[in-house]
Amino acid sequence: MARPRHALPLLPLLVCGACTAPSPAAPAKRPNVVVFLVDDMGWQETSVPFHTAPTALNARYRTPAMERLAATGMKFTQAYASAVCSPSRLSLMTGQNVARHRVTNWTLRRGASPDNPHPTLTPPAWNVNGFSSDPSIERTMQGAPLPALLHAAGYRTIHVGKAHFGATDTPAADPRHLGFDVNIAGHAAGGPGSYHGEHDYSAAWRKGDRIWNVPDLAAYHGTTTNLTEALTREAIREVEQAHAAHTPFFLHLSHYAIHAPWEPDARFVQRYVDAGLPPQQAALASMVESMDHSLGAVLDTLDRLGIADDTLVLFVSDNGSPQQCPPNLPLRGHKLSPYEGGVRVPMLARWPGVTAAGSTCTTPVVIEDCHATLLAAAGVPATASAPFPIDGVSFEPQLRGAERSHARAFVWHYPHHYSGQAPWSALRVGDWKLVYHHADQRRELFDLAHDLGEQHDLAAQQPERVAALAAQLGDLLRTRGAQMPTRKDDGAPVPWPDRIPVPADLPR
């Protein structure tokens, strides 16, 4: 049996549209909370249709547990995250937008950025080391982490799987520094060395960097146990222990799946090979089914222990699907990109007695909203996060069936050049979306209500709307302290989207 890393002493926080159906009032008892976080799962990589009609990818994948969760809870058709992993994870943990917390790219080694050289721009001095419970650690962000707040409210806080909260040799490389009582398999790396127990979940077998090796699972080394299954077993064991101790729990089951390397789960891959999928796509499909099998095992555990009615389950992905995977049509783009395929993600929630079974919420929500929502569900006052600012807005009313305006502004910010993706910022307000490309100061305008695939740039036809949205985006970026890249020729920062010199951007 694996040996979890248990609690460190907790430090003070400073250093450490419409839903389709109404539902009954929330139970008086504080719910257990399960966050089931998936890595790199696109909006359509499931048999649950999040679009208005099923798509080809929905027919490809087999996810009966997601179907079960959707049938017994609520489906969010317009849920968003950042376009890459670490920013999303720290937004969920702290409730802060990426422009504010400045962990705008993925983290790994202390002080080192993964950015690729750009011909004309230099990335800002972003918070490359992630979160830190110690503000003296350079280039880190501080905040009020969700697990620390839930721990203070009497919850047993459990992290299992991918962490990716802080760089190597910094405190948050260990999730316990965010307030988790237990950490199993979480460290600085954002992907696994391998999914195969035969390879000890290590990259060493293919002569890869051992920084990717998954910790804490030595009991499964040399076995045929897939990484996703090993993490599931460990999570279930922790839930059983918390239940036996009569303690409310927060389980953050954060799978490495379905992130690369795309290695087939032998339990599920043959059906996709038989269907004629090429090897990488068959492996990916088996990993999706493996992840879903894990979700089913967790739901079964809640039923077996008699606590399903006392547990809020939230399923969400941290960003869209990578460019090496099939496009999530009708969405354009992929992980890292500003388009819907990079930032729109599958999300489901079930809170018995609160969410109506089989309901759908079309109100746009974003991953930093999860922080405020889960605190509200646990009865933790919003003031508990003081003095840190929170950008997320609780969608607990939407879980109860309430309506909310679609006119809220959503901001994304990626001032980096990585894997072919150049720097950008974006804003969605209502059905309108503005994309600002930093390198050439070009602005694109899309009407998502009529062009979900973002195929028709309306910037030239609607200059007044572009100007208004650019002003809103610029104001929000400045208010939140966003960092812009600098130009290599003169060292000046890239102009804000509403302060572009006239010759560089027509129409204004």
DAHU-V770326 format. One record per pair of residues at least 6 apart in sequence whose C-alpha atoms are under 7 Angstrom apart, sorted by sequence separation. I is the first residue (numbers start at 1). J is the second residue. D is the distance in whole Angstrom. If there is no record, write none. Layout:
{{I	J	D} {I	J	D}}
This chain:
{{44	50	7} {82	88	5} {91	97	6} {98	104	6} {151	157	6} {166	172	5} {167	173	6} {171	177	6} {172	178	7} {176	182	7} {195	201	5} {199	205	6} {203	209	6} {204	210	6} {302	308	5} {333	339	5} {335	341	7} {336	342	6} {416	422	6} {417	423	6} {427	433	6} {428	434	6} {436	442	6} {437	443	6} {448	454	7} {486	492	5} {487	493	6} {502	508	7} {43	50	7} {81	88	6} {91	98	7} {135	142	7} {165	172	6} {166	173	5} {176	183	6} {194	201	4} {203	210	6} {242	249	6} {332	339	6} {333	340	7} {334	341	5} {335	342	4} {416	423	5} {427	434	5} {436	443	5} {459	466	6} {486	493	4} {487	494	6} {132	140	6} {165	173	6} {175	183	6} {193	201	5} {194	202	5} {202	210	7} {332	340	6} {333	341	5} {334	342	4} {415	423	4} {426	434	6} {427	435	7} {435	443	6} {436	444	7} {446	454	6} {485	493	6} {486	494	6} {49	58	6} {131	140	5} {132	141	6} {133	142	7} {164	173	7} {192	201	7} {193	202	4} {194	203	6} {203	212	6} {273	282	6} {331	340	6} {332	341	5} {333	342	6} {414	423	6} {415	424	6} {426	435	4} {434	443	7} {435	444	5} {484	493	6} {485	494	6} {48	58	6} {129	139	6} {130	140	5} {131	141	5} {132	142	6} {147	157	6} {193	203	4} {202	212	7} {203	213	6} {272	282	5} {331	341	5} {414	424	5} {425	435	6} {426	436	6} {434	444	6} {435	445	7} {446	456	7} {484	494	6} {47	58	4} {87	98	6} {128	139	6} {129	140	5} {130	141	6} {131	142	6} {175	186	7} {202	213	4} {323	334	5} {413	424	6} {414	425	6} {425	436	5} {434	445	5} {446	457	6} {45	57	6} {46	58	5} {47	59	6} {127	139	4} {128	140	7} {163	175	7} {174	186	7} {201	213	6} {202	214	7} {322	334	5} {323	335	7} {413	425	4} {424	436	6} {425	437	7} {433	445	6} {434	446	7} {445	457	5} {446	458	6} {44	57	6} {45	58	6} {126	139	7} {127	140	5} {174	187	6} {201	214	6} {269	282	6} {272	285	7} {321	334	5} {322	335	5} {328	341	6} {412	425	6} {413	426	6} {424	437	5} {433	446	5} {444	457	6} {445	458	5} {44	58	6} {47	61	5} {127	141	7} {173	187	5} {269	283	6} {320	334	6} {321	335	5} {412	426	5} {423	437	6} {424	438	5} {432	446	6} {433	447	7} {444	458	7} {445	459	5} {46	61	5} {47	62	6} {113	128	6} {173	188	5} {320	335	5} {411	426	6} {412	427	6} {423	438	6} {432	447	5} {444	459	5} {45	61	6} {46	62	7} {47	63	6} {87	103	5} {112	128	7} {319	335	6} {411	427	5} {423	439	7} {431	447	6} {432	448	6} {443	459	7} {46	63	6} {87	104	6} {111	128	6} {269	286	5} {410	427	6} {411	428	7} {431	448	5} {48	66	7} {87	105	6} {111	129	6} {235	253	7} {262	280	6} {268	286	5} {409	427	7} {410	428	5} {431	449	6} {48	67	6} {86	105	7} {87	106	7} {110	129	6} {193	212	5} {264	283	4} {409	428	6} {410	429	7} {86	106	5} {168	188	5} {192	212	5} {193	213	5} {263	283	6} {264	284	7} {372	392	6} {409	429	5} {84	105	7} {85	106	6} {86	107	7} {107	128	6} {159	180	6} {167	188	5} {191	212	6} {192	213	6} {193	214	7} {200	221	4} {262	283	6} {265	286	6} {268	289	7} {320	341	6} {321	342	7} {371	392	7} {372	393	6} {373	394	4} {408	429	6} {445	466	7} {84	106	7} {104	126	7} {107	129	6} {158	180	6} {166	188	6} {189	211	7} {192	214	6} {200	222	6} {262	284	6} {264	286	6} {265	287	6} {320	342	4} {372	394	5} {373	395	6} {407	429	5} {408	430	7} {474	496	6} {103	126	6} {107	130	7} {157	180	5} {158	181	6} {159	182	6} {160	183	6} {161	184	6} {162	185	7} {163	186	5} {164	187	6} {165	188	7} {189	212	6} {197	220	6} {198	221	6} {199	222	7} {264	287	6} {319	342	6} {320	343	6} {368	391	7} {369	392	4} {373	396	5} {407	430	4} {474	497	6} {102	126	6} {103	127	5} {157	181	5} {158	182	5} {159	183	5} {160	184	5} {161	185	5} {162	186	5} {163	187	6} {164	188	5} {197	221	5} {198	222	4} {319	343	5} {320	344	6} {368	392	5} {369	393	5} {370	394	7} {406	430	5} {474	498	6} {102	127	5} {103	128	6} {156	181	6} {157	182	7} {158	183	6} {159	184	6} {160	185	6} {161	186	5} {162	187	7} {163	188	7} {164	189	6} {197	222	5} {198	223	5} {265	290	7} {320	345	6} {369	394	5} {51	77	7} {160	186	7} {164	190	5} {197	223	5} {198	224	6} {201	227	7} {319	345	6} {369	395	7} {50	77	5} {103	130	6} {197	224	5} {228	255	7} {470	497	5} {471	498	5} {151	179	7} {162	190	6} {196	224	7} {197	225	5} {317	345	6} {470	498	5} {185	214	6} {196	225	7} {197	226	6} {228	257	7} {258	287	6} {317	346	6} {148	178	6} {185	215	5} {196	226	5} {197	227	7} {257	287	7} {258	288	6} {316	346	6} {147	178	6} {148	179	4} {185	216	5} {195	226	6} {196	227	6} {316	347	4} {467	498	7} {147	179	5} {148	180	7} {184	216	6} {185	217	7} {195	227	5} {315	347	5} {316	348	7} {145	178	6} {147	180	6} {315	348	5} {131	165	6} {257	291	7} {314	348	6} {315	349	6} {130	165	6} {131	166	5} {314	349	5} {434	469	7} {130	166	4} {313	349	6} {314	350	7} {129	166	5} {130	167	6} {313	350	5} {129	167	5} {133	171	7} {312	350	6} {313	351	7} {132	171	6} {226	265	7} {312	351	4} {101	141	6} {132	172	6} {311	351	6} {131	172	6} {363	404	7} {467	508	6} {364	406	7} {309	352	5} {363	406	6} {133	177	6} {355	399	5} {463	507	6} {354	399	7} {355	400	6} {463	508	6} {354	400	5} {427	473	6} {460	507	6} {94	143	6} {94	144	6} {94	145	5} {93	145	5} {94	146	6} {93	146	5} {438	494	6} {110	167	5} {109	167	5} {110	168	5} {107	166	7} {108	167	5} {109	168	5} {110	169	6} {107	167	6} {108	168	6} {436	497	6} {228	290	7} {232	294	6} {236	298	7} {228	291	7} {441	504	7} {442	505	6} {192	256	7} {441	505	7} {191	256	6} {229	294	7} {236	301	7} {194	261	7} {191	259	6} {195	263	7} {191	260	7} {415	484	6} {161	231	6} {415	485	6} {160	231	6} {90	165	6} {160	235	6} {89	165	7} {86	164	6} {86	165	6} {108	188	6} {108	189	6} {337	421	7} {336	421	7} {156	242	7} {338	424	7} {338	426	7} {156	247	7} {155	247	7} {156	248	6} {157	249	6} {158	250	6} {159	251	6} {160	252	6} {161	253	6} {162	254	5} {155	248	5} {156	249	5} {157	250	5} {158	251	5} {159	252	5} {160	253	5} {161	254	5} {162	255	6} {155	249	5} {156	250	6} {157	251	6} {158	252	6} {159	253	6} {160	254	6} {161	255	5} {162	256	5} {155	250	6} {161	256	6} {338	435	7} {16	132	6} {16	133	3} {15	133	4} {16	134	6} {14	133	7} {15	134	5} {15	135	6} {331	452	6} {332	453	5} {330	452	7} {331	453	5} {332	454	6} {330	453	5} {14	142	7} {13	144	6} {16	177	6} {16	178	6} {8	176	6} {7	176	6} {10	179	6} {7	180	7} {7	181	4} {6	181	6} {7	182	6} {6	182	4} {5	182	6} {6	183	6} {4	182	6} {5	183	5} {4	183	6} {5	184	6} {4	184	5} {4	216	7} {3	216	6} {2	216	6} {2	217	5} {2	218	6} {32	248	5} {33	249	6} {34	250	6} {35	251	6} {36	252	6} {37	253	6} {38	254	6} {39	255	6} {2	219	5} {32	249	5} {33	250	5} {34	251	5} {35	252	5} {36	253	5} {37	254	5} {38	255	5} {39	256	6} {41	258	6} {1	219	5} {32	250	6} {33	251	6} {34	252	6} {35	253	6} {36	254	6} {37	255	6} {39	257	6} {40	258	6} {38	257	6} {39	258	5} {40	259	6} {38	258	7} {39	259	6} {61	285	6} {146	371	6} {63	289	6} {66	292	7} {62	289	6} {65	292	6} {153	380	7} {65	293	7} {63	292	5} {89	318	7} {65	295	6} {88	318	6} {65	296	5} {85	318	6} {85	319	6} {84	319	6} {83	319	5} {81	318	6} {82	319	6} {83	320	7} {81	319	6} {144	385	5} {144	388	7} {143	388	6} {84	335	6} {83	335	5} {84	336	6} {83	336	5} {83	337	6} {83	342	5} {83	343	5} {82	343	6} {81	343	5} {80	343	5} {81	344	7} {80	344	5} {81	345	7} {79	344	6} {80	345	6} {78	344	7} {79	345	6} {79	346	7} {79	347	6} {76	347	5} {97	368	6} {75	347	6} {76	348	6} {96	368	6} {75	348	5} {95	368	4} {74	348	6} {75	349	7} {95	369	6} {74	349	5} {92	367	6} {41	317	6} {73	349	6} {74	350	6} {91	367	7} {92	368	5} {95	371	5} {40	317	6} {43	320	7} {73	350	4} {91	368	5} {94	371	6} {95	372	7} {32	310	6} {33	311	6} {34	312	6} {35	313	6} {36	314	6} {37	315	6} {38	316	6} {39	317	6} {40	318	6} {41	319	7} {42	320	4} {70	348	6} {72	350	7} {73	351	7} {92	370	6} {93	371	6} {31	310	5} {32	311	4} {33	312	5} {34	313	5} {35	314	5} {36	315	5} {37	316	5} {38	317	5} {39	318	6} {40	319	5} {41	320	6} {42	321	4} {88	367	7} {92	371	6} {31	311	5} {32	312	6} {33	313	6} {34	314	6} {35	315	6} {36	316	7} {37	317	6} {38	318	6} {40	320	5} {41	321	5} {31	312	6} {40	321	5} {69	350	7} {74	355	6} {40	322	7} {73	355	6} {74	356	7} {73	356	6} {74	357	7} {44	328	6} {73	357	5} {74	358	6} {75	359	6} {76	360	6} {77	361	6} {78	362	6} {43	328	6} {72	357	4} {73	358	6} {74	359	5} {75	360	5} {76	361	5} {77	362	5} {78	363	6} {79	364	6} {80	365	6} {81	366	6} {42	328	6} {71	357	6} {72	358	6} {73	359	6} {74	360	5} {75	361	6} {76	362	6} {78	364	5} {79	365	5} {80	366	4} {81	367	5} {71	358	4} {74	361	7} {78	365	7} {79	366	6} {80	367	6} {70	358	6} {123	415	6} {123	416	6} {96	390	5} {97	391	6} {95	390	5} {96	391	5} {95	391	6} {96	392	6} {95	392	5} {118	417	6} {117	417	7} {43	344	6} {115	416	6} {116	417	6} {43	345	5} {115	417	6} {116	418	5} {42	345	6} {43	346	5} {115	418	5} {42	346	7} {104	413	7} {104	414	6} {98	412	7} {99	413	6} {98	413	7} {121	439	7} {27	353	7} {26	353	6} {25	353	7} {26	354	5} {24	353	6} {25	354	6} {24	354	6} {82	412	7} {23	354	6} {23	355	6} {23	356	5} {22	356	7} {21	356	6} {21	359	6} {20	359	6} {19	359	7} {20	360	5} {19	360	6} {20	361	6} {19	361	4} {18	361	6} {19	362	6} {18	362	6} {17	362	5} {18	363	6} {17	363	4} {17	364	7} {31	378	6} {30	378	5} {124	483	6} {124	484	6} {124	485	5} {123	485	5} {124	486	7} {122	485	5} {123	486	7} {121	485	6} {122	486	5} {121	486	6} {122	487	6} {121	487	5} {122	488	6} {120	487	6} {121	488	5} {120	488	5} {23	400	5} {22	400	6} {23	401	6} {99	477	6} {19	398	6} {22	401	4} {21	401	5} {22	402	7} {100	480	5} {102	482	7} {20	401	7} {99	480	6} {100	481	6} {19	401	5} {99	481	7} {100	482	6} {19	402	6} {99	482	5} {18	402	7} {19	403	6} {18	403	4} {17	403	6} {18	404	6} {17	404	5} {17	405	6} {17	406	5}}
